[in-house]
Amino acid sequence: MTQTPSKNQALIERRHKIVPRGVSQVHPIVVARAEGGKIWDVDGNEYLDWFGGIGVLNVGHNHPRVVEAVERQLRRYMHTCFPGAAYEPYIELAERLTATAPISGDKKAFFLNTGVEATENAIKIARSFTNRPGVIAFRGSFHGRTLMGMTLTGKSNPYRQNFGPFAPEVYHAPYPSEYHGVDTRKALDGLHEVFDTQIQPERVAAIIIEPQLGEGGFIPAPKPFLKALRSLTQKHGIVFIDDEVQTGIGRTGKFWAIEHAEVEPDLICFAKSIGGGLPIGGVLGRAEIMDAPAVGGLGSTFGGNPLACAAALAVLEIFEQENLLEKAQKLGELLHEGFRKIQARFPQAVGDVRGLGPMIAMELVKDPSSKSPNPQLTNRLLEVAREKGLLLFKAGMHSNVIRCLVPLVVSEAEARKGLEILEASLEQALSEAR
């Protein structure tokens, strides 16, 4: 007797027939609805969502304030194209978002659609301001999938593949990772080596850095490193670009992750969670730098769409009225405690636990002494956790890091349930591997 495939299976089969293989998918499910920190698939299965649309849903799925704001704006107008005819939600969002930035003096902001558009435009602005060509990014970084985004990204597989040639005048320096033997001093020495061997600092327009790596494995940059980097950029007239596409909007317990280091960047790239699920990104920064491009040098047909701006304004209200930063800090404490407990129970498998606040990860290894990555265990852990009702995502240079991007609005009970499933899933995955 032939078994009828589930709705998930049937839709995934249709997906594979019509969507290119290059579009990856971690979990073979199709979503029917979502709310807060949970997802339900088309077969009615319920999951705790710990990847949050890959860091887009800090305020959770379908937050009522966001839904209401979008519906209200939808009745007024959906689109005009801001460069053609302005609208107040764009202006108000720029005002309110720049007020959150840890940058002194006058600031300006403009909006785009995605994170990679933000990084692309930050480079344009920096080059325009300095009239220099060079850009320095870091190994292990991720800045997007466009030509410049791929070039800036310091991880070859799968992002670069055979997509070259890449954009010129981009150089990579070591990102500090003490667990992998690169401390602040070694990372700074590596940066100076780039200055000595590849491009003089006087030719560098910008240095762009994630204050905590995202795709690269959730590695926070040490405070001394970021302070030294800020000092170097000021000394040489280099624009310091803070890529907060994944780390921003409360993900680390601060509104901007760079605040942990008490460092003032020149420009901040943002996207993902600012829209509460709608696509919006942008760049904000020092007014004199932001004003460097001439009229017409910056723009976007859909960037800062009225619906997305309305959603983003609602996100800012949620942070203020629901004390979401305070909740994020408490959630971070709970997750760190839970991840450390799992590491203590499985020290042979969990090599490192790290992260700022609730932006936390565990690195899975074959043994703690060699720190040899264990992507096989990571993949199996994702499968087992999904079977038990928890959706996880991986990261890292060797895809052996479990990263947590749980919505900040989840209850303590939901967070603890997720930790219990994670622990039980790792136990099962390890027992199968023996």
C-alpha positions in Angstrom: 0.0 0.0 0.0 1.4 3.4 -1.0 1.6 5.9 1.8 0.4 9.3 1.1 3.1 11.9 1.7 2.6 14.5 4.3 1.8 18.1 3.4 5.4 19.0 4.3 6.8 16.3 2.1 4.6 17.2 -0.8 5.4 20.9 -0.6 9.2 20.2 -0.2 9.0 18.0 -3.3 7.4 20.9 -5.2 10.0 23.2 -3.8 12.9 21.1 -5.1 11.4 20.9 -8.6 11.1 24.7 -9.0 13.6 26.4 -6.7 17.3 26.3 -7.5 19.5 24.0 -5.4 21.7 27.0 -4.4 18.9 28.3 -2.2 19.5 26.3 1.0 17.1 25.1 3.6 18.1 23.7 7.0 14.7 22.3 8.1 12.5 20.3 5.7 9.3 21.8 6.9 6.8 24.3 5.5 5.4 26.9 7.9 1.7 27.3 8.3 1.7 30.0 11.0 3.9 31.5 13.7 3.5 33.6 16.8 5.9 34.9 19.4 8.7 32.3 19.7 6.8 29.4 18.0 6.2 28.0 14.6 3.6 25.5 13.3 4.1 23.6 10.1 1.5 22.5 7.5 1.2 19.1 9.2 0.3 20.8 12.5 3.6 20.2 14.3 4.6 22.8 16.8 8.2 24.0 17.2 10.1 26.4 19.5 11.9 28.8 17.1 15.5 29.3 18.1 16.7 30.8 14.8 14.2 33.6 14.6 14.2 34.0 10.8 18.0 34.0 11.1 18.1 36.9 13.5 15.2 38.9 12.1 12.6 38.3 14.9 13.9 39.8 18.1 10.4 41.0 18.9 9.0 37.6 17.9 6.6 36.4 15.1 3.6 38.5 14.4 3.9 40.9 17.3 0.5 42.5 17.7 2.0 46.0 17.8 3.9 45.4 14.5 0.9 43.8 12.8 -1.4 46.7 13.9 1.1 49.3 12.7 1.5 47.7 9.3 -2.3 47.3 8.9 -2.8 51.0 9.8 -0.1 52.1 7.3 -1.5 49.8 4.6 -4.8 51.6 4.6 -3.0 54.9 3.9 -0.4 54.1 1.2 1.9 51.2 0.5 4.6 52.9 -1.6 5.7 56.1 -3.1 9.5 55.7 -3.5 11.1 58.0 -1.0 13.5 59.7 -3.5 10.3 60.7 -5.5 7.9 61.7 -2.8 8.9 61.6 0.9 6.7 60.4 3.8 6.8 61.0 7.5 7.3 57.4 8.7 10.7 57.3 7.0 11.7 60.7 8.5 10.5 59.7 12.0 12.3 56.4 11.9 15.5 58.1 10.9 15.1 60.5 13.9 14.3 57.8 16.4 16.9 55.3 15.2 19.8 57.8 15.2 18.9 58.8 18.7 19.7 55.2 19.9 23.2 55.3 18.2 26.3 55.4 20.5 27.8 58.2 18.3 28.3 61.7 19.5 27.4 64.8 17.5 25.0 65.2 14.6 23.9 62.0 12.9 21.9 61.0 9.8 20.4 57.8 8.5 18.8 56.4 5.3 17.1 53.2 4.5 17.5 50.3 2.1 16.0 46.8 1.9 18.6 44.4 3.2 21.8 44.0 5.3 24.0 43.6 2.3 22.7 46.8 0.7 23.6 48.5 4.0 27.2 47.2 3.9 27.5 48.1 0.2 26.4 51.6 0.8 28.5 52.1 3.9 31.6 51.3 1.7 30.4 53.8 -0.9 29.9 56.5 1.8 33.4 55.8 3.3 35.1 55.9 -0.1 33.3 59.1 -1.0 34.2 60.7 2.4 37.9 59.7 2.3 38.6 59.6 -1.4 40.5 56.4 -0.8 40.0 52.9 -2.4 41.0 50.4 0.3 38.7 48.4 2.6 39.7 46.0 5.4 37.4 43.3 6.6 38.0 40.3 8.8 38.4 36.6 8.4 35.3 34.7 9.4 33.1 37.6 8.8 29.8 37.7 6.8 28.6 40.8 5.1 26.3 39.5 2.4 25.9 37.8 -0.9 26.3 40.6 -3.5 29.6 41.2 -5.3 30.9 43.6 -2.6 29.2 41.5 0.2 30.9 38.3 -1.0 34.2 40.1 -1.3 34.0 41.5 2.2 32.9 38.2 3.6 35.8 36.2 5.2 34.4 32.7 4.7 34.9 31.0 1.3 32.5 28.1 1.5 29.6 28.4 0.5 29.5 32.1 0.0 32.3 32.6 -2.6 32.3 29.3 -4.5 33.2 30.0 -8.1 31.5 33.4 -8.2 34.6 35.5 -8.8 36.3 37.7 -9.8 35.6 39.8 -6.8 35.7 43.5 -6.1 39.2 45.0 -5.9 40.9 46.8 -3.0 39.4 44.6 -0.3 41.8 43.0 2.3 41.2 40.6 5.2 42.9 40.7 8.6 42.6 38.1 11.4 39.5 38.3 13.7 40.4 37.7 17.4 39.3 34.4 18.7 41.1 33.3 21.8 39.5 29.8 21.7 41.2 29.3 18.3 44.5 30.8 19.4 44.1 34.4 18.1 44.1 36.9 21.0 43.9 40.6 20.7 47.7 41.0 20.2 47.9 38.5 17.4 44.9 40.0 15.7 46.4 43.5 15.9 49.7 42.2 14.6 47.8 40.6 11.7 46.2 44.0 10.9 49.6 45.7 11.0 50.9 43.0 8.6 48.1 43.9 6.2 49.3 47.6 6.4 52.9 46.5 5.9 52.4 44.1 3.0 49.2 44.9 1.2 48.0 48.4 1.6 49.2 51.4 3.5 46.7 52.8 6.1 46.7 56.2 4.3 45.0 54.3 1.3 42.3 52.7 3.4 38.9 54.2 3.3 37.2 51.9 5.9 37.6 49.1 8.3 34.3 47.1 8.7 33.8 44.7 11.5 31.0 42.7 13.2 31.3 43.3 17.0 30.4 39.6 17.3 30.7 37.3 14.3 27.4 36.0 13.0 27.9 33.3 10.3 31.5 33.0 11.4 30.6 31.3 14.7 29.2 33.9 17.2 32.7 35.0 18.4 32.6 38.4 20.2 35.5 40.8 19.5 37.3 41.6 22.8 36.8 45.0 24.2 40.5 45.9 24.1 40.6 44.9 20.4 37.7 47.1 19.4 39.2 50.0 21.4 42.6 49.6 19.7 40.9 49.4 16.3 39.0 52.6 17.0 42.3 54.3 18.0 44.0 53.1 14.8 41.1 54.3 12.6 41.2 57.7 14.2 45.0 58.0 13.9 44.9 57.2 10.1 41.6 58.9 9.2 39.9 55.6 8.4 36.1 55.3 8.7 35.1 52.7 11.3 32.1 50.8 10.1 30.2 48.7 12.7 28.2 46.0 11.0 25.2 45.4 13.3 23.0 43.7 10.8 22.7 40.6 13.1 24.0 41.9 16.4 21.9 45.0 16.5 18.4 45.9 17.8 18.8 44.3 21.2 20.2 40.9 20.2 23.1 41.1 22.6 21.2 42.7 25.5 22.4 46.2 24.4 20.5 48.0 21.6 23.8 48.0 19.6 26.5 45.3 20.4 29.3 47.9 20.1 28.0 49.4 23.3 29.5 46.5 25.2 33.0 47.8 24.2 32.1 51.5 24.9 33.4 52.3 21.4 32.0 55.0 19.1 31.9 53.9 15.4 31.6 56.3 12.5 28.9 54.3 10.6 26.5 51.6 11.7 24.9 49.1 9.3 21.6 47.6 10.4 18.8 45.5 9.0 17.2 42.2 10.1 15.3 42.7 13.4 14.6 46.4 13.0 11.7 45.6 10.7 10.0 43.0 12.9 9.8 40.6 10.0 9.5 43.1 7.1 12.5 43.8 4.9 14.4 47.0 5.8 18.0 47.9 6.3 20.1 51.0 6.3 23.1 53.0 7.4 23.4 55.6 10.1 26.4 57.6 11.2 28.2 60.9 11.6 26.4 63.6 9.6 29.6 64.9 7.9 30.4 61.4 6.7 26.9 60.5 5.7 26.7 63.7 3.6 29.8 62.9 1.6 28.0 61.4 -1.5 26.5 64.0 -3.8 22.8 64.2 -4.5 21.7 61.1 -6.3 24.6 59.0 -5.0 22.4 57.2 -2.5 18.9 55.8 -3.0 16.7 52.9 -3.4 13.3 52.3 -5.1 11.9 50.2 -2.2 14.3 51.2 0.5 12.5 52.4 3.6 9.1 51.3 2.3 6.3 52.9 4.3 5.1 49.5 5.6 8.5 48.5 6.7 9.1 51.9 8.4 5.8 51.6 10.2 6.9 48.1 11.4 10.3 49.5 12.5 8.7 52.3 14.5 6.5 49.7 16.2 9.6 47.7 17.0 11.2 50.7 18.7 8.0 51.2 20.7 8.1 47.6 21.8 11.6 48.0 23.2 10.6 51.1 25.1 7.2 50.0 26.4 7.9 46.4 27.1 11.4 46.9 28.6 12.8 44.5 26.0 16.4 45.2 26.7 16.0 44.3 30.3 14.2 41.1 29.3 17.0 40.4 26.8 19.6 40.7 29.5 17.7 38.3 31.8 17.2 35.9 28.9 20.9 36.0 28.2 21.7 35.1 31.8 19.3 32.1 31.6 20.8 30.9 28.3 24.4 31.2 29.4 23.6 29.3 32.6 21.8 26.6 30.5 24.6 26.3 27.9 27.3 26.1 30.6 25.3 23.3 32.2 25.2 21.4 29.0 28.9 22.0 28.4 29.7 20.7 31.9 27.6 17.6 31.3 29.2 16.9 27.8 32.7 18.4 28.0 34.0 16.0 25.4 31.6 17.4 22.8 31.0 21.0 23.7 34.3 22.8 23.3 33.3 26.3 23.8 30.3 28.4 24.9 30.4 32.1 24.0 28.4 35.1 23.1 27.1 38.5 24.2 23.9 38.3 26.2 21.2 36.1 24.4 23.3 36.0 21.2 25.0 32.8 22.4 26.5 29.7 20.8 28.2 26.4 21.6 31.0 24.9 19.4 30.8 21.1 19.0 34.2 19.3 18.7 35.4 15.7 18.4 37.6 16.2 21.5 38.3 19.3 23.6 42.1 19.0 23.4 42.5 19.1 19.6 39.3 21.3 19.2 38.7 19.4 16.0 35.3 20.5 14.6 32.4 18.0 14.6 30.0 19.1 11.8 28.5 15.6 11.7 27.4 15.8 15.3 26.1 19.3 14.7 23.9 18.2 11.8 22.5 15.2 13.7 21.8 17.5 16.7 19.7 19.8 14.4 17.7 16.8 13.2 17.1 15.3 16.7 16.1 18.7 18.1 13.7 19.3 15.3 12.1 15.9 16.0 11.7 16.9 19.6 10.2 20.3 18.7 13.1 22.7 18.7 14.4 24.5 15.5 18.1 25.3 15.7 20.6 26.8 13.2 24.3 26.3 12.8 27.2 28.6 12.0 31.0 28.7 12.1 33.9 28.3 9.7 33.3 24.5 9.8 29.5 24.5 10.4 30.0 23.0 13.9 28.5 25.9 16.0 25.0 25.9 17.3 23.8 29.5 17.4 20.9 30.8 19.4 18.7 33.6 18.0 15.6 32.9 20.1 13.1 35.8 20.0 13.6 38.1 23.0 9.9 38.0 23.9 9.8 34.3 24.8 8.8 33.4 28.4 11.2 31.9 30.9 9.3 28.7 30.7 9.7 28.5 26.9 13.4 29.3 27.2 13.9 26.5 29.8 11.9 24.1 27.7 14.2 24.8 24.7 17.3 24.2 26.9 15.8 20.9 28.1 15.2 19.8 24.5 18.7 20.9 23.4 20.3 18.9 26.2 18.2 15.8 25.5 18.9 16.1 21.8 22.6 16.3 22.3 22.5 13.3 24.6 20.7 11.3 22.0 23.0 12.5 19.1 26.1 11.5 21.1 24.7 8.1 22.1 23.9 7.4 18.4 27.5 8.3 17.5 29.1 5.8 19.9 
